[in-house]
Structures are given as C-alpha cells and as structure tokens.
Amino acid sequence: MVERVMGPRRLALQLLAVVVGVVMGLASVGAQAASAAQAQPAACSQDVTFGLIEATTSGCLNQVAAGQWQTTDTVSLNGVPITPVAGTSLALTAPTASSPGGQLSVQTPGITVSGVTFA
C-alpha cells in the first residue's frame, strides 16, 4: 500500500471545494425558504358580492388576484347552484370598465392533441 502525502496546495484546493459546496447548499436552502415565504395561500372566502352578483359556497372562493376568485367547489350564483365539472374550476372577476357586470368563466386545463397543447 502506497501512501500519498498531500501538498499544502492540494489540501487548500480540497478545503476550498468543501467550503464552496457547503455555501452552495446553504444558499439553496435559503432560496427555498425565501420562495416558500413568498408563496402565500390564496385568501379564502365563502361569499363574494359585487354589483348585482352574489356568489356563495360552503367550500372556498380563493382570491387569486385583486378582484379575482377561483374555486372547484359548487357555487350558488344569485341563488342558482353551479357545479364545476371535474378537472375545471369556476372563476369570478369583479366589474371592470370593459365588463361592468363582472365575469363568470370556467377554467379548463390545456388539451394536448398530437403533441400540440391548446390552453
């Protein structure tokens, strides 16, 4: 068995590699913690009212942006129950200048046909 003696330069390079690895690992953990801190859960409401619209649910209307709510739960819209089809969600948008009554839409996942995805 032959023992190799490390020179000070080789030892310094190996120590530097270890330190860089530790620093990169800590930076990765810090970045993950920062992104987790920024990922806030959507505000949940059981009723949303604007203009002539009153939407209620026993589930959750998630506020995904200012003036926008989304849910996969059954919603009563002005007393009329609306249940989203599996794999879709309902989206409510508050009134805007171009849509003064607000909007109700169905969000669907993209459909892929022969490698082309339609959103």
C-alpha positions in Angstrom: 0.0 0.0 0.0 1.4 3.3 -1.0 0.5 6.4 1.0 0.3 9.7 -0.8 1.2 12.8 1.1 -0.8 15.9 0.1 0.9 19.0 -0.6 -0.4 22.2 1.0 -1.8 23.5 -2.3 -3.8 20.3 -3.0 -5.1 20.4 0.6 -6.1 24.0 0.2 -8.0 23.3 -3.1 -9.9 20.4 -1.5 -10.8 22.5 1.5 -12.0 25.3 -0.8 -14.1 22.8 -2.7 -15.7 21.6 0.6 -16.4 25.2 1.7 -17.9 26.1 -1.7 -20.1 23.0 -1.6 -21.4 24.0 1.9 -22.0 27.6 0.9 -24.0 26.5 -2.2 -26.0 24.1 -0.1 -26.9 26.8 2.4 -27.7 29.2 -0.5 -30.1 26.6 -1.9 -31.8 26.1 1.4 -32.1 29.9 1.8 -33.6 30.3 -1.6 -36.1 27.6 -1.0 -37.1 29.2 2.4 -37.5 32.6 0.7 -39.7 31.2 -2.1 -41.8 29.3 0.5 -42.2 32.6 2.4 -43.3 34.4 -0.7 -45.9 31.7 -1.7 -48.9 32.9 0.3 -52.0 30.8 0.2 -54.9 32.4 -1.5 -57.4 34.2 0.7 -60.5 32.0 1.2 -64.0 33.4 1.4 -67.3 31.7 1.4 -69.1 34.7 -0.2 -68.2 37.3 -2.7 -70.5 40.2 -3.7 -70.1 42.9 -6.3 -72.6 44.8 -8.4 -75.6 42.6 -8.9 -73.6 39.4 -8.2 -73.7 37.4 -5.0 -71.7 34.2 -5.0 -71.7 31.8 -2.0 -70.2 28.4 -1.4 -69.8 26.0 1.5 -66.3 25.4 0.2 -63.8 28.1 -0.6 -63.7 31.0 -3.1 -59.9 31.6 -3.3 -58.9 35.2 -4.1 -56.1 34.6 -6.7 -55.6 38.3 -7.5 -57.2 41.6 -6.8 -60.8 41.3 -7.9 -60.5 37.7 -9.0 -61.7 34.5 -7.2 -61.4 30.9 -8.3 -63.0 27.6 -6.9 -63.6 24.0 -7.7 -66.5 23.9 -5.3 -70.2 24.3 -6.0 -71.1 28.0 -6.1 -74.6 29.5 -5.6 -74.7 32.4 -8.0 -77.6 34.7 -7.1 -79.3 31.6 -5.8 -78.6 29.3 -8.8 -76.2 26.4 -7.9 -73.3 25.9 -10.4 -71.0 22.9 -10.0 -67.8 22.8 -12.0 -67.1 19.7 -14.0 -64.2 17.6 -12.7 -60.9 19.0 -13.7 -62.2 22.5 -14.2 -62.7 25.5 -11.9 -65.0 28.5 -11.8 -63.5 32.0 -11.9 -65.3 35.2 -10.8 -63.9 38.6 -11.9 -65.1 41.8 -10.3 -66.5 44.5 -12.6 -64.2 46.5 -14.9 -64.7 49.2 -17.4 -64.9 46.7 -20.2 -67.1 44.3 -18.2 -69.3 46.4 -15.9 -71.3 43.4 -14.6 -68.2 41.3 -13.8 -67.4 37.9 -15.3 -68.0 34.3 -14.6 -65.9 31.8 -16.5 -64.8 28.2 -16.5 -61.1 27.5 -16.3 -60.1 24.3 -18.1 -56.7 22.5 -18.2 -54.8 22.6 -21.5 -55.7 19.9 -24.1 -52.9 18.1 -25.9 -53.5 16.7 -29.4 -50.6 15.2 -31.4 -48.1 17.0 -29.2 -49.8 20.4 -29.6 -51.3 21.9 -26.4 -54.3 24.1 -26.6 -54.7 26.3 -23.4 
